[in-house]
Structure formats: structure tokens, C-alpha cells
Amino acid sequence: MRIESLDWMANEHATLRVSAAEITEMFEDEPVFRRNKRYRAADYYAIGYTTAGKKIRVNFLYLPATGEARPISAWEIR
């Protein structure tokens, strides 16, 4: 999966102690991508680290035609 850009204008995302800048950092640092459970709001999720070493999970929709990811929710993994 190749993420070309993040689509922030599609919807408001729910985050728990994670900023939009940290989500962007995590996607730039080669996270692990997985398919989400069926019948959920997001198709995929990514787990990775920010530059500060914070481990986060981001649920997102992936648009293969444009390579965009639309973050739906994100939270810190402790």
C-alpha cells in the first residue's frame, strides 16, 4: 500500500492524545498496515511511531485511485 497524501478535509477525525502532525509523522515513517475488521468505519489501520517515539494507531479509509488516506480515528498505544 502506498499513501501519496492524507485527506484532512473529508471529515473530522476523533483522536485521543494524538495531533494531526503526529499522524502525518507516523505515515512518513513506514508504519505497519493491516486490514481492519469487517463492517467498521475504516477499511485499514496503521501502527507506527512518531519522531518523538510515541506509538500510535490510526484507522483510515484508503482510496486506491488517488493514493489518499482519510484518517478516521487515532490513539496512543501504551
N, CA, C and O atoms as a Maestro MAE file, in Angstrom:
{
 s_m_m2io_version
 :::
 2.0.0
}

f_m_ct {
 s_m_title
 :::
 protein
 m_atom[312] {
  # First column is atom index #
  i_m_mmod_type
  r_m_x_coord
  r_m_y_coord
  r_m_z_coord
  i_m_residue_number
  s_m_chain_name
  s_m_pdb_residue_name
  s_m_pdb_atom_name
  i_m_atomic_number
  :::
  1 25 0.847 -1.174 0.000 1 A "MET " " N  " 7
  2 3 0.000 0.000 0.000 1 A "MET " " CA " 6
  3 2 0.889 1.232 0.000 1 A "MET " " C  " 6
  4 15 1.842 1.328 0.773 1 A "MET " " O  " 8
  5 25 0.568 2.159 -0.866 2 A "ARG " " N  " 7
  6 3 1.352 3.387 -0.959 2 A "ARG " " CA " 6
  7 2 0.442 4.579 -0.681 2 A "ARG " " C  " 6
  8 15 -0.526 4.812 -1.406 2 A "ARG " " O  " 8
  9 25 0.751 5.322 0.355 3 A "ILE " " N  " 7
  10 3 -0.017 6.511 0.731 3 A "ILE " " CA " 6
  11 2 0.671 7.723 0.095 3 A "ILE " " C  " 6
  12 15 1.799 8.066 0.448 3 A "ILE " " O  " 8
  13 25 -0.023 8.362 -0.845 4 A "GLU " " N  " 7
  14 3 0.520 9.548 -1.509 4 A "GLU " " CA " 6
  15 2 0.265 10.815 -0.693 4 A "GLU " " C  " 6
  16 15 1.119 11.697 -0.613 4 A "GLU " " O  " 8
  17 25 -0.931 10.891 -0.085 5 A "SER " " N  " 7
  18 3 -1.270 12.080 0.700 5 A "SER " " CA " 6
  19 2 -2.364 11.738 1.706 5 A "SER " " C  " 6
  20 15 -3.015 10.696 1.617 5 A "SER " " O  " 8
  21 25 -2.545 12.633 2.652 6 A "LEU " " N  " 7
  22 3 -3.605 12.490 3.648 6 A "LEU " " CA " 6
  23 2 -4.709 13.479 3.321 6 A "LEU " " C  " 6
  24 15 -4.435 14.637 3.009 6 A "LEU " " O  " 8
  25 25 -5.945 13.032 3.391 7 A "ASP " " N  " 7
  26 3 -7.098 13.866 3.089 7 A "ASP " " CA " 6
  27 2 -7.743 14.294 4.409 7 A "ASP " " C  " 6
  28 15 -8.515 13.539 5.000 7 A "ASP " " O  " 8
  29 25 -7.423 15.507 4.867 8 A "TRP " " N  " 7
  30 3 -7.936 16.001 6.150 8 A "TRP " " CA " 6
  31 2 -9.289 16.672 6.008 8 A "TRP " " C  " 6
  32 15 -9.992 16.832 7.006 8 A "TRP " " O  " 8
  33 25 -9.677 17.069 4.805 9 A "MET " " N  " 7
  34 3 -10.908 17.824 4.616 9 A "MET " " CA " 6
  35 2 -12.148 16.935 4.514 9 A "MET " " C  " 6
  36 15 -13.264 17.447 4.598 9 A "MET " " O  " 8
  37 25 -11.994 15.653 4.338 10 A "ALA " " N  " 7
  38 3 -13.131 14.753 4.122 10 A "ALA " " CA " 6
  39 2 -14.039 14.671 5.348 10 A "ALA " " C  " 6
  40 15 -15.263 14.650 5.217 10 A "ALA " " O  " 8
  41 25 -13.448 14.627 6.519 11 A "ASN " " N  " 7
  42 3 -14.248 14.518 7.750 11 A "ASN " " CA " 6
  43 2 -13.394 14.932 8.939 11 A "ASN " " C  " 6
  44 15 -12.176 15.081 8.834 11 A "ASN " " O  " 8
  45 25 -14.046 15.108 10.039 12 A "GLU " " N  " 7
  46 3 -13.304 15.376 11.265 12 A "GLU " " CA " 6
  47 2 -12.929 14.042 11.876 12 A "GLU " " C  " 6
  48 15 -13.749 13.127 11.951 12 A "GLU " " O  " 8
  49 25 -11.688 13.940 12.311 13 A "HIS " " N  " 7
  50 3 -11.243 12.683 12.897 13 A "HIS " " CA " 6
  51 2 -11.233 12.789 14.418 13 A "HIS " " C  " 6
  52 15 -10.980 13.854 14.981 13 A "HIS " " O  " 8
  53 25 -11.509 11.687 15.054 14 A "ALA " " N  " 7
  54 3 -11.503 11.625 16.516 14 A "ALA " " CA " 6
  55 2 -10.136 11.136 16.974 14 A "ALA " " C  " 6
  56 15 -9.673 10.080 16.543 14 A "ALA " " O  " 8
  57 25 -9.501 11.893 17.835 15 A "THR " " N  " 7
  58 3 -8.187 11.493 18.321 15 A "THR " " CA " 6
  59 2 -8.158 11.504 19.842 15 A "THR " " C  " 6
  60 15 -8.854 12.286 20.489 15 A "THR " " O  " 8
  61 25 -7.347 10.632 20.389 16 A "LEU " " N  " 7
  62 3 -7.115 10.588 21.829 16 A "LEU " " CA " 6
  63 2 -5.627 10.831 22.064 16 A "LEU " " C  " 6
  64 15 -4.807 9.933 21.878 16 A "LEU " " O  " 8
  65 25 -5.291 12.040 22.469 17 A "ARG " " N  " 7
  66 3 -3.907 12.427 22.761 17 A "ARG " " CA " 6
  67 2 -2.978 12.299 21.544 17 A "ARG " " C  " 6
  68 15 -1.785 12.045 21.705 17 A "ARG " " O  " 8
  69 25 -3.515 12.473 20.332 18 A "VAL " " N  " 7
  70 3 -2.705 12.406 19.120 18 A "VAL " " CA " 6
  71 2 -3.060 13.611 18.246 18 A "VAL " " C  " 6
  72 15 -4.236 13.863 17.984 18 A "VAL " " O  " 8
  73 25 -2.056 14.346 17.801 19 A "SER " " N  " 7
  74 3 -2.302 15.516 16.963 19 A "SER " " CA " 6
  75 2 -2.221 15.134 15.477 19 A "SER " " C  " 6
  76 15 -1.733 14.060 15.123 19 A "SER " " O  " 8
  77 25 -2.704 16.027 14.630 20 A "ALA " " N  " 7
  78 3 -2.633 15.801 13.187 20 A "ALA " " CA " 6
  79 2 -1.182 15.731 12.722 20 A "ALA " " C  " 6
  80 15 -0.863 14.972 11.807 20 A "ALA " " O  " 8
  81 25 -0.308 16.508 13.338 21 A "ALA " " N  " 7
  82 3 1.114 16.474 12.978 21 A "ALA " " CA " 6
  83 2 1.733 15.114 13.315 21 A "ALA " " C  " 6
  84 15 2.566 14.607 12.564 21 A "ALA " " O  " 8
  85 25 1.331 14.529 14.434 22 A "GLU " " N  " 7
  86 3 1.850 13.216 14.810 22 A "GLU " " CA " 6
  87 2 1.342 12.129 13.863 22 A "GLU " " C  " 6
  88 15 2.067 11.182 13.560 22 A "GLU " " O  " 8
  89 25 0.107 12.262 13.399 23 A "ILE " " N  " 7
  90 3 -0.418 11.302 12.425 23 A "ILE " " CA " 6
  91 2 0.388 11.385 11.132 23 A "ILE " " C  " 6
  92 15 0.735 10.356 10.551 23 A "ILE " " O  " 8
  93 25 0.685 12.585 10.684 24 A "THR " " N  " 7
  94 3 1.484 12.778 9.478 24 A "THR " " CA " 6
  95 2 2.878 12.188 9.650 24 A "THR " " C  " 6
  96 15 3.377 11.519 8.745 24 A "THR " " O  " 8
  97 25 3.513 12.422 10.793 25 A "GLU " " N  " 7
  98 3 4.835 11.856 11.071 25 A "GLU " " CA " 6
  99 2 4.811 10.334 11.022 25 A "GLU " " C  " 6
  100 15 5.718 9.713 10.468 25 A "GLU " " O  " 8
  101 25 3.785 9.740 11.596 26 A "MET " " N  " 7
  102 3 3.688 8.288 11.637 26 A "MET " " CA " 6
  103 2 3.583 7.710 10.222 26 A "MET " " C  " 6
  104 15 4.221 6.702 9.918 26 A "MET " " O  " 8
  105 25 2.779 8.344 9.354 27 A "PHE " " N  " 7
  106 3 2.653 7.848 7.980 27 A "PHE " " CA " 6
  107 2 3.946 8.015 7.195 27 A "PHE " " C  " 6
  108 15 4.204 7.233 6.280 27 A "PHE " " O  " 8
  109 25 4.760 9.001 7.521 28 A "GLU " " N  " 7
  110 3 6.027 9.223 6.825 28 A "GLU " " CA " 6
  111 2 7.111 8.247 7.260 28 A "GLU " " C  " 6
  112 15 8.118 8.100 6.567 28 A "GLU " " O  " 8
  113 25 6.927 7.579 8.390 29 A "ASP " " N  " 7
  114 3 7.964 6.709 8.954 29 A "ASP " " CA " 6
  115 2 7.680 5.218 8.740 29 A "ASP " " C  " 6
  116 15 8.016 4.398 9.595 29 A "ASP " " O  " 8
  117 25 7.065 4.861 7.607 30 A "GLU " " N  " 7
  118 3 6.814 3.471 7.231 30 A "GLU " " CA " 6
  119 2 6.120 2.649 8.327 30 A "GLU " " C  " 6
  120 15 6.742 1.777 8.933 30 A "GLU " " O  " 8
  121 25 4.860 2.919 8.574 31 A "PRO " " N  " 7
  122 3 4.122 2.143 9.578 31 A "PRO " " CA " 6
  123 2 3.747 0.761 9.044 31 A "PRO " " C  " 6
  124 15 3.944 0.464 7.865 31 A "PRO " " O  " 8
  125 25 3.212 -0.066 9.915 32 A "VAL " " N  " 7
  126 3 2.702 -1.379 9.538 32 A "VAL " " CA " 6
  127 2 1.222 -1.211 9.201 32 A "VAL " " C  " 6
  128 15 0.458 -0.680 10.007 32 A "VAL " " O  " 8
  129 25 0.816 -1.661 8.010 33 A "PHE " " N  " 7
  130 3 -0.570 -1.554 7.569 33 A "PHE " " CA " 6
  131 2 -1.275 -2.890 7.729 33 A "PHE " " C  " 6
  132 15 -0.703 -3.943 7.448 33 A "PHE " " O  " 8
  133 25 -2.519 -2.837 8.182 34 A "ARG " " N  " 7
  134 3 -3.341 -4.037 8.343 34 A "ARG " " CA " 6
  135 2 -4.768 -3.724 7.908 34 A "ARG " " C  " 6
  136 15 -5.213 -2.577 7.956 34 A "ARG " " O  " 8
  137 25 -5.459 -4.751 7.490 35 A "ARG " " N  " 7
  138 3 -6.877 -4.618 7.150 35 A "ARG " " CA " 6
  139 2 -7.669 -4.586 8.452 35 A "ARG " " C  " 6
  140 15 -7.386 -5.357 9.369 35 A "ARG " " O  " 8
  141 25 -8.648 -3.707 8.537 36 A "ASN " " N  " 7
  142 3 -9.479 -3.590 9.736 36 A "ASN " " CA " 6
  143 2 -10.555 -4.673 9.721 36 A "ASN " " C  " 6
  144 15 -10.782 -5.317 8.696 36 A "ASN " " O  " 8
  145 25 -11.207 -4.866 10.845 37 A "LYS " " N  " 7
  146 3 -12.312 -5.821 10.925 37 A "LYS " " CA " 6
  147 2 -13.433 -5.417 9.970 37 A "LYS " " C  " 6
  148 15 -13.568 -4.243 9.626 37 A "LYS " " O  " 8
  149 25 -14.215 -6.367 9.556 38 A "ARG " " N  " 7
  150 3 -15.324 -6.094 8.643 38 A "ARG " " CA " 6
  151 2 -16.396 -5.241 9.316 38 A "ARG " " C  " 6
  152 15 -16.590 -5.281 10.531 38 A "ARG " " O  " 8
  153 25 -17.076 -4.478 8.485 39 A "TYR " " N  " 7
  154 3 -18.215 -3.645 8.910 39 A "TYR " " CA " 6
  155 2 -17.818 -2.545 9.892 39 A "TYR " " C  " 6
  156 15 -18.613 -2.160 10.749 39 A "TYR " " O  " 8
  157 25 -16.615 -2.049 9.773 40 A "ARG " " N  " 7
  158 3 -16.150 -0.920 10.594 40 A "ARG " " CA " 6
  159 2 -16.117 0.342 9.739 40 A "ARG " " C  " 6
  160 15 -16.202 0.265 8.514 40 A "ARG " " O  " 8
  161 25 -15.996 1.482 10.369 41 A "ALA " " N  " 7
  162 3 -15.967 2.753 9.637 41 A "ALA " " CA " 6
  163 2 -14.711 2.888 8.773 41 A "ALA " " C  " 6
  164 15 -14.759 3.500 7.706 41 A "ALA " " O  " 8
  165 25 -13.598 2.325 9.221 42 A "ALA " " N  " 7
  166 3 -12.341 2.414 8.489 42 A "ALA " " CA " 6
  167 2 -11.986 1.060 7.869 42 A "ALA " " C  " 6
  168 15 -12.216 0.010 8.468 42 A "ALA " " O  " 8
  169 25 -11.425 1.104 6.663 43 A "ASP " " N  " 7
  170 3 -11.034 -0.124 5.970 43 A "ASP " " CA " 6
  171 2 -9.717 -0.689 6.479 43 A "ASP " " C  " 6
  172 15 -9.535 -1.905 6.541 43 A "ASP " " O  " 8
  173 25 -8.796 0.204 6.843 44 A "TYR " " N  " 7
  174 3 -7.445 -0.204 7.239 44 A "TYR " " CA " 6
  175 2 -7.038 0.507 8.517 44 A "TYR " " C  " 6
  176 15 -7.673 1.470 8.947 44 A "TYR " " O  " 8
  177 25 -5.957 0.007 9.117 45 A "TYR " " N  " 7
  178 3 -5.326 0.730 10.209 45 A "TYR " " CA " 6
  179 2 -3.818 0.632 10.053 45 A "TYR " " C  " 6
  180 15 -3.301 -0.291 9.422 45 A "TYR " " O  " 8
  181 25 -3.128 1.590 10.631 46 A "ALA " " N  " 7
  182 3 -1.673 1.635 10.599 46 A "ALA " " CA " 6
  183 2 -1.167 1.817 12.021 46 A "ALA " " C  " 6
  184 15 -1.735 2.575 12.807 46 A "ALA " " O  " 8
  185 25 -0.099 1.115 12.332 47 A "ILE " " N  " 7
  186 3 0.557 1.260 13.629 47 A "ILE " " CA " 6
  187 2 2.001 1.666 13.360 47 A "ILE " " C  " 6
  188 15 2.708 1.031 12.578 47 A "ILE " " O  " 8
  189 25 2.416 2.731 14.022 48 A "GLY " " N  " 7
  190 3 3.777 3.208 13.822 48 A "GLY " " CA " 6
  191 2 4.185 4.173 14.912 48 A "GLY " " C  " 6
  192 15 3.470 4.374 15.895 48 A "GLY " " O  " 8
  193 25 5.352 4.768 14.716 49 A "TYR " " N  " 7
  194 3 5.946 5.658 15.712 49 A "TYR " " CA " 6
  195 2 6.096 7.068 15.148 49 A "TYR " " C  " 6
  196 15 6.345 7.256 13.957 49 A "TYR " " O  " 8
  197 25 5.940 8.046 16.027 50 A "THR " " N  " 7
  198 3 6.233 9.432 15.670 50 A "THR " " CA " 6
  199 2 7.733 9.649 15.836 50 A "THR " " C  " 6
  200 15 8.446 8.755 16.292 50 A "THR " " O  " 8
  201 25 8.211 10.835 15.466 51 A "THR " " N  " 7
  202 3 9.639 11.123 15.625 51 A "THR " " CA " 6
  203 2 10.034 11.197 17.096 51 A "THR " " C  " 6
  204 15 11.204 11.016 17.434 51 A "THR " " O  " 8
  205 25 9.061 11.463 17.978 52 A "ALA " " N  " 7
  206 3 9.330 11.513 19.420 52 A "ALA " " CA " 6
  207 2 9.282 10.130 20.066 52 A "ALA " " C  " 6
  208 15 9.527 9.997 21.265 52 A "ALA " " O  " 8
  209 25 8.967 9.098 19.274 53 A "GLY " " N  " 7
  210 3 8.936 7.741 19.815 53 A "GLY " " CA " 6
  211 2 7.587 7.302 20.344 53 A "GLY " " C  " 6
  212 15 7.491 6.243 20.964 53 A "GLY " " O  " 8
  213 25 6.553 8.075 20.121 54 A "LYS " " N  " 7
  214 3 5.203 7.743 20.574 54 A "LYS " " CA " 6
  215 2 4.587 6.726 19.607 54 A "LYS " " C  " 6
  216 15 4.574 6.948 18.396 54 A "LYS " " O  " 8
  217 25 4.081 5.622 20.139 55 A "LYS " " N  " 7
  218 3 3.471 4.586 19.307 55 A "LYS " " CA " 6
  219 2 1.979 4.881 19.178 55 A "LYS " " C  " 6
  220 15 1.274 4.998 20.181 55 A "LYS " " O  " 8
  221 25 1.498 5.003 17.927 56 A "ILE " " N  " 7
  222 3 0.101 5.338 17.711 56 A "ILE " " CA " 6
  223 2 -0.542 4.398 16.684 56 A "ILE " " C  " 6
  224 15 0.135 3.770 15.871 56 A "ILE " " O  " 8
  225 25 -1.855 4.330 16.755 57 A "ARG " " N  " 7
  226 3 -2.658 3.581 15.785 57 A "ARG " " CA " 6
  227 2 -3.607 4.563 15.126 57 A "ARG " " C  " 6
  228 15 -4.231 5.387 15.794 57 A "ARG " " O  " 8
  229 25 -3.710 4.470 13.802 58 A "VAL " " N  " 7
  230 3 -4.604 5.334 13.030 58 A "VAL " " CA " 6
  231 2 -5.497 4.455 12.169 58 A "VAL " " C  " 6
  232 15 -5.007 3.672 11.355 58 A "VAL " " O  " 8
  233 25 -6.807 4.585 12.349 59 A "ASN " " N  " 7
  234 3 -7.777 3.924 11.478 59 A "ASN " " CA " 6
  235 2 -8.076 4.884 10.339 59 A "ASN " " C  " 6
  236 15 -8.296 6.073 10.566 59 A "ASN " " O  " 8
  237 25 -8.084 4.363 9.093 60 A "PHE " " N  " 7
  238 3 -8.270 5.247 7.952 60 A "PHE " " CA " 6
  239 2 -8.949 4.546 6.791 60 A "PHE " " C  " 6
  240 15 -8.948 3.319 6.692 60 A "PHE " " O  " 8
  241 25 -9.528 5.355 5.913 61 A "LEU " " N  " 7
  242 3 -10.062 4.881 4.640 61 A "LEU " " CA " 6
  243 2 -8.969 5.065 3.602 61 A "LEU " " C  " 6
  244 15 -8.271 6.079 3.609 61 A "LEU " " O  " 8
  245 25 -8.815 4.097 2.713 62 A "TYR " " N  " 7
  246 3 -7.800 4.181 1.662 62 A "TYR " " CA " 6
  247 2 -8.499 4.287 0.316 62 A "TYR " " C  " 6
  248 15 -9.371 3.481 -0.009 62 A "TYR " " O  " 8
  249 25 -8.111 5.283 -0.458 63 A "LEU " " N  " 7
  250 3 -8.660 5.493 -1.792 63 A "LEU " " CA " 6
  251 2 -7.586 5.110 -2.810 63 A "LEU " " C  " 6
  252 15 -6.715 5.928 -3.107 63 A "LEU " " O  " 8
  253 25 -7.621 3.898 -3.350 64 A "PRO " " N  " 7
  254 3 -6.545 3.426 -4.230 64 A "PRO " " CA " 6
  255 2 -6.401 4.230 -5.524 64 A "PRO " " C  " 6
  256 15 -5.298 4.328 -6.062 64 A "PRO " " O  " 8
  257 25 -7.485 4.801 -6.028 65 A "ALA " " N  " 7
  258 3 -7.402 5.563 -7.278 65 A "ALA " " CA " 6
  259 2 -6.508 6.798 -7.140 65 A "ALA " " C  " 6
  260 15 -5.805 7.167 -8.081 65 A "ALA " " O  " 8
  261 25 -6.538 7.428 -5.975 66 A "THR " " N  " 7
  262 3 -5.747 8.645 -5.755 66 A "THR " " CA " 6
  263 2 -4.573 8.427 -4.809 66 A "THR " " C  " 6
  264 15 -3.690 9.280 -4.720 66 A "THR " " O  " 8
  265 25 -4.548 7.302 -4.103 67 A "GLY " " N  " 7
  266 3 -3.481 7.042 -3.136 67 A "GLY " " CA " 6
  267 2 -3.648 7.820 -1.847 67 A "GLY " " C  " 6
  268 15 -2.699 7.954 -1.075 67 A "GLY " " O  " 8
  269 25 -4.852 8.339 -1.606 68 A "GLU " " N  " 7
  270 3 -5.101 9.136 -0.403 68 A "GLU " " CA " 6
  271 2 -5.572 8.265 0.753 68 A "GLU " " C  " 6
  272 15 -6.231 7.242 0.564 68 A "GLU " " O  " 8
  273 25 -5.216 8.698 1.941 69 A "ALA " " N  " 7
  274 3 -5.703 8.078 3.174 69 A "ALA " " CA " 6
  275 2 -6.517 9.125 3.920 69 A "ALA " " C  " 6
  276 15 -6.081 10.267 4.068 69 A "ALA " " O  " 8
  277 25 -7.709 8.734 4.393 70 A "ARG " " N  " 7
  278 3 -8.558 9.625 5.176 70 A "ARG " " CA " 6
  279 2 -8.591 9.129 6.608 70 A "ARG " " C  " 6
  280 15 -9.298 8.166 6.903 70 A "ARG " " O  " 8
  281 25 -7.850 9.754 7.501 71 A "PRO " " N  " 7
  282 3 -7.865 9.329 8.912 71 A "PRO " " CA " 6
  283 2 -9.260 9.458 9.514 71 A "PRO " " C  " 6
  284 15 -9.926 10.482 9.362 71 A "PRO " " O  " 8
  285 25 -9.687 8.405 10.198 72 A "ILE " " N  " 7
  286 3 -10.993 8.398 10.853 72 A "ILE " " CA " 6
  287 2 -10.819 8.593 12.360 72 A "ILE " " C  " 6
  288 15 -11.503 9.413 12.973 72 A "ILE " " O  " 8
  289 25 -9.895 7.829 12.948 73 A "SER " " N  " 7
  290 3 -9.623 7.950 14.376 73 A "SER " " CA " 6
  291 2 -8.172 7.575 14.634 73 A "SER " " C  " 6
  292 15 -7.537 6.883 13.839 73 A "SER " " O  " 8
  293 25 -7.662 8.052 15.773 74 A "ALA " " N  " 7
  294 3 -6.270 7.756 16.141 74 A "ALA " " CA " 6
  295 2 -6.130 7.797 17.651 74 A "ALA " " C  " 6
  296 15 -6.820 8.558 18.329 74 A "ALA " " O  " 8
  297 25 -5.231 6.971 18.171 75 A "TRP " " N  " 7
  298 3 -4.963 6.994 19.597 75 A "TRP " " CA " 6
  299 2 -3.567 6.453 19.884 75 A "TRP " " C  " 6
  300 15 -2.961 5.758 19.069 75 A "TRP " " O  " 8
  301 25 -3.090 6.793 21.052 76 A "GLU " " N  " 7
  302 3 -1.766 6.349 21.504 76 A "GLU " " CA " 6
  303 2 -1.865 4.929 22.050 76 A "GLU " " C  " 6
  304 15 -2.803 4.596 22.774 76 A "GLU " " O  " 8
  305 25 -0.902 4.108 21.701 77 A "ILE " " N  " 7
  306 3 -0.827 2.738 22.231 77 A "ILE " " CA " 6
  307 2 0.195 2.747 23.349 77 A "ILE " " C  " 6
  308 15 1.341 3.155 23.158 77 A "ILE " " O  " 8
  309 25 -0.220 2.304 24.495 78 A "ARG " " N  " 7
  310 3 0.709 2.287 25.636 78 A "ARG " " CA " 6
  311 2 1.164 0.907 25.940 78 A "ARG " " C  " 6
  312 15 1.947 0.705 26.868 78 A "ARG " " O  " 8
  :::
 }
 m_bond[311] {
  # First column is bond index #
  i_m_from
  i_m_to
  i_m_order
  :::
  1 1 2 1
  2 2 3 1
  3 3 4 2
  4 3 5 1
  5 5 6 1
  6 6 7 1
  7 7 8 2
  8 7 9 1
  9 9 10 1
  10 10 11 1
  11 11 12 2
  12 11 13 1
  13 13 14 1
  14 14 15 1
  15 15 16 2
  16 15 17 1
  17 17 18 1
  18 18 19 1
  19 19 20 2
  20 19 21 1
  21 21 22 1
  22 22 23 1
  23 23 24 2
  24 23 25 1
  25 25 26 1
  26 26 27 1
  27 27 28 2
  28 27 29 1
  29 29 30 1
  30 30 31 1
  31 31 32 2
  32 31 33 1
  33 33 34 1
  34 34 35 1
  35 35 36 2
  36 35 37 1
  37 37 38 1
  38 38 39 1
  39 39 40 2
  40 39 41 1
  41 41 42 1
  42 42 43 1
  43 43 44 2
  44 43 45 1
  45 45 46 1
  46 46 47 1
  47 47 48 2
  48 47 49 1
  49 49 50 1
  50 50 51 1
  51 51 52 2
  52 51 53 1
  53 53 54 1
  54 54 55 1
  55 55 56 2
  56 55 57 1
  57 57 58 1
  58 58 59 1
  59 59 60 2
  60 59 61 1
  61 61 62 1
  62 62 63 1
  63 63 64 2
  64 63 65 1
  65 65 66 1
  66 66 67 1
  67 67 68 2
  68 67 69 1
  69 69 70 1
  70 70 71 1
  71 71 72 2
  72 71 73 1
  73 73 74 1
  74 74 75 1
  75 75 76 2
  76 75 77 1
  77 77 78 1
  78 78 79 1
  79 79 80 2
  80 79 81 1
  81 81 82 1
  82 82 83 1
  83 83 84 2
  84 83 85 1
  85 85 86 1
  86 86 87 1
  87 87 88 2
  88 87 89 1
  89 89 90 1
  90 90 91 1
  91 91 92 2
  92 91 93 1
  93 93 94 1
  94 94 95 1
  95 95 96 2
  96 95 97 1
  97 97 98 1
  98 98 99 1
  99 99 100 2
  100 99 101 1
  101 101 102 1
  102 102 103 1
  103 103 104 2
  104 103 105 1
  105 105 106 1
  106 106 107 1
  107 107 108 2
  108 107 109 1
  109 109 110 1
  110 110 111 1
  111 111 112 2
  112 111 113 1
  113 113 114 1
  114 114 115 1
  115 115 116 2
  116 115 117 1
  117 117 118 1
  118 118 119 1
  119 119 120 2
  120 119 121 1
  121 121 122 1
  122 122 123 1
  123 123 124 2
  124 123 125 1
  125 125 126 1
  126 126 127 1
  127 127 128 2
  128 127 129 1
  129 129 130 1
  130 130 131 1
  131 131 132 2
  132 131 133 1
  133 133 134 1
  134 134 135 1
  135 135 136 2
  136 135 137 1
  137 137 138 1
  138 138 139 1
  139 139 140 2
  140 139 141 1
  141 141 142 1
  142 142 143 1
  143 143 144 2
  144 143 145 1
  145 145 146 1
  146 146 147 1
  147 147 148 2
  148 147 149 1
  149 149 150 1
  150 150 151 1
  151 151 152 2
  152 151 153 1
  153 153 154 1
  154 154 155 1
  155 155 156 2
  156 155 157 1
  157 157 158 1
  158 158 159 1
  159 159 160 2
  160 159 161 1
  161 161 162 1
  162 162 163 1
  163 163 164 2
  164 163 165 1
  165 165 166 1
  166 166 167 1
  167 167 168 2
  168 167 169 1
  169 169 170 1
  170 170 171 1
  171 171 172 2
  172 171 173 1
  173 173 174 1
  174 174 175 1
  175 175 176 2
  176 175 177 1
  177 177 178 1
  178 178 179 1
  179 179 180 2
  180 179 181 1
  181 181 182 1
  182 182 183 1
  183 183 184 2
  184 183 185 1
  185 185 186 1
  186 186 187 1
  187 187 188 2
  188 187 189 1
  189 189 190 1
  190 190 191 1
  191 191 192 2
  192 191 193 1
  193 193 194 1
  194 194 195 1
  195 195 196 2
  196 195 197 1
  197 197 198 1
  198 198 199 1
  199 199 200 2
  200 199 201 1
  201 201 202 1
  202 202 203 1
  203 203 204 2
  204 203 205 1
  205 205 206 1
  206 206 207 1
  207 207 208 2
  208 207 209 1
  209 209 210 1
  210 210 211 1
  211 211 212 2
  212 211 213 1
  213 213 214 1
  214 214 215 1
  215 215 216 2
  216 215 217 1
  217 217 218 1
  218 218 219 1
  219 219 220 2
  220 219 221 1
  221 221 222 1
  222 222 223 1
  223 223 224 2
  224 223 225 1
  225 225 226 1
  226 226 227 1
  227 227 228 2
  228 227 229 1
  229 229 230 1
  230 230 231 1
  231 231 232 2
  232 231 233 1
  233 233 234 1
  234 234 235 1
  235 235 236 2
  236 235 237 1
  237 237 238 1
  238 238 239 1
  239 239 240 2
  240 239 241 1
  241 241 242 1
  242 242 243 1
  243 243 244 2
  244 243 245 1
  245 245 246 1
  246 246 247 1
  247 247 248 2
  248 247 249 1
  249 249 250 1
  250 250 251 1
  251 251 252 2
  252 251 253 1
  253 253 254 1
  254 254 255 1
  255 255 256 2
  256 255 257 1
  257 257 258 1
  258 258 259 1
  259 259 260 2
  260 259 261 1
  261 261 262 1
  262 262 263 1
  263 263 264 2
  264 263 265 1
  265 265 266 1
  266 266 267 1
  267 267 268 2
  268 267 269 1
  269 269 270 1
  270 270 271 1
  271 271 272 2
  272 271 273 1
  273 273 274 1
  274 274 275 1
  275 275 276 2
  276 275 277 1
  277 277 278 1
  278 278 279 1
  279 279 280 2
  280 279 281 1
  281 281 282 1
  282 282 283 1
  283 283 284 2
  284 283 285 1
  285 285 286 1
  286 286 287 1
  287 287 288 2
  288 287 289 1
  289 289 290 1
  290 290 291 1
  291 291 292 2
  292 291 293 1
  293 293 294 1
  294 294 295 1
  295 295 296 2
  296 295 297 1
  297 297 298 1
  298 298 299 1
  299 299 300 2
  300 299 301 1
  301 301 302 1
  302 302 303 1
  303 303 304 2
  304 303 305 1
  305 305 306 1
  306 306 307 1
  307 307 308 2
  308 307 309 1
  309 309 310 1
  310 310 311 1
  311 311 312 2
  :::
 }
}
